[in-house]
């Protein structure tokens, strides 16, 4: 796709994503695996690539190593060459966490020299932690047609969800006439997707105006709406903010539903197949004579001898004879041994479930996790990176098995609903 490079992309990828709990213990939220093969940031990077935009700055902050290794030179998304670039932009000031980015506008302000060094007409601001497909060039053309100073991608969400987002009230021409950031009593269900197009000069002036304005949704946009031309760009496709365990699980399960609207292959989503310094290409999956697989996504390199139902398995997962995995998400190289049972769980990389263990025991989904009641309350159990669940161990609902947990860390052979190890 050969389009003139006349917009700079800034991709905000520094968020902690604390509601994803142990899944972000050692990685930034955009680096969390998704859909077996991908990482969350792959969707934003691929959308940029497929839109014909060729210069990207990725603003990092929280535990960036995994994300930086994944992005690498940008070659996986064709961001290499004399006129194509993806550049990692870490925080520029401060020596402590509290001195880091204080908000989305502060993050961009700290990298204002990157904007000033690229003489373009517009700047596209994106979040690196959403699952969606969008043509940003079409949004740029809309922005120009409207002669806008700022354009905000927006979509209709349910009234029960709007309190999580910035909400815009528009007129008949899609001009935003009022704005509410995470409203408690919303007057609209039109939500911001965290995707903006700014005229470059307008953005530079806005960032220079007041350093106390640290967030686009809370500070920059409301002020712009009062005085300038701010328009909504309507979006009607699939889009998910996967910032909670429940939303993350649901988005993965959407991959298994033909009519859900999520189609990574059709969308042209790419990923970096390099992992831990070696090629991540795997041999074809092996299926044993007694294997049963229903409504599941099984990645290459798996060895399935047992039963997998309605689940997403990353490369290298082993499900031994007599084992059952249901309604679950397993990251790369997990092992579920003989006669073990896994129901409604998310495993980080290289988790190992020993023979006869049960993950997701019982039917009571409504006892929240005692340590993190706002993170786990729908029955999903988390098993951390390289955690071992011993032979015959029973783990209930809404439980957390921490990363690197081993046999000696369990006080008894049963972890009750809502408990953590």
Secondary structure as GFF3:
##gff-version 3
##sequence-region A 1 421
A	DSSP	beta_strand	7	12	.	.	.	ID=ss1
A	DSSP	three_ten_helix	18	24	.	.	.	ID=ss2
A	DSSP	three_ten_helix	29	31	.	.	.	ID=ss3
A	DSSP	beta_strand	33	34	.	.	.	ID=ss4
A	DSSP	beta_strand	38	39	.	.	.	ID=ss5
A	DSSP	alpha_helix	41	50	.	.	.	ID=ss6
A	DSSP	beta_strand	55	59	.	.	.	ID=ss7
A	DSSP	alpha_helix	65	71	.	.	.	ID=ss8
A	DSSP	three_ten_helix	75	77	.	.	.	ID=ss9
A	DSSP	beta_strand	85	89	.	.	.	ID=ss10
A	DSSP	three_ten_helix	97	99	.	.	.	ID=ss11
A	DSSP	alpha_helix	104	109	.	.	.	ID=ss12
A	DSSP	alpha_helix	112	116	.	.	.	ID=ss13
A	DSSP	beta_strand	122	127	.	.	.	ID=ss14
A	DSSP	beta_strand	130	132	.	.	.	ID=ss15
A	DSSP	alpha_helix	136	145	.	.	.	ID=ss16
A	DSSP	beta_strand	150	156	.	.	.	ID=ss17
A	DSSP	three_ten_helix	162	164	.	.	.	ID=ss18
A	DSSP	beta_strand	166	170	.	.	.	ID=ss19
A	DSSP	beta_strand	176	181	.	.	.	ID=ss20
A	DSSP	beta_strand	190	199	.	.	.	ID=ss21
A	DSSP	alpha_helix	200	209	.	.	.	ID=ss22
A	DSSP	pi_helix	216	220	.	.	.	ID=ss23
A	DSSP	alpha_helix	221	227	.	.	.	ID=ss24
A	DSSP	beta_strand	230	234	.	.	.	ID=ss25
A	DSSP	beta_strand	239	241	.	.	.	ID=ss26
A	DSSP	alpha_helix	245	254	.	.	.	ID=ss27
A	DSSP	alpha_helix	264	267	.	.	.	ID=ss28
A	DSSP	beta_strand	274	275	.	.	.	ID=ss29
A	DSSP	beta_strand	278	279	.	.	.	ID=ss30
A	DSSP	beta_strand	286	287	.	.	.	ID=ss31
A	DSSP	beta_strand	292	294	.	.	.	ID=ss32
A	DSSP	beta_strand	297	298	.	.	.	ID=ss33
A	DSSP	beta_strand	303	304	.	.	.	ID=ss34
A	DSSP	beta_strand	307	309	.	.	.	ID=ss35
A	DSSP	beta_strand	312	313	.	.	.	ID=ss36
A	DSSP	beta_strand	318	319	.	.	.	ID=ss37
A	DSSP	beta_strand	324	326	.	.	.	ID=ss38
A	DSSP	beta_strand	329	330	.	.	.	ID=ss39
A	DSSP	beta_strand	335	336	.	.	.	ID=ss40
A	DSSP	beta_strand	341	343	.	.	.	ID=ss41
A	DSSP	beta_strand	345	347	.	.	.	ID=ss42
A	DSSP	beta_strand	352	353	.	.	.	ID=ss43
A	DSSP	beta_strand	358	359	.	.	.	ID=ss44
A	DSSP	beta_strand	381	383	.	.	.	ID=ss45
A	DSSP	beta_strand	388	389	.	.	.	ID=ss46
A	DSSP	beta_strand	394	395	.	.	.	ID=ss47
A	DSSP	beta_strand	400	401	.	.	.	ID=ss48
A	DSSP	three_ten_helix	407	409	.	.	.	ID=ss49
A	DSSP	beta_strand	414	415	.	.	.	ID=ss50
###
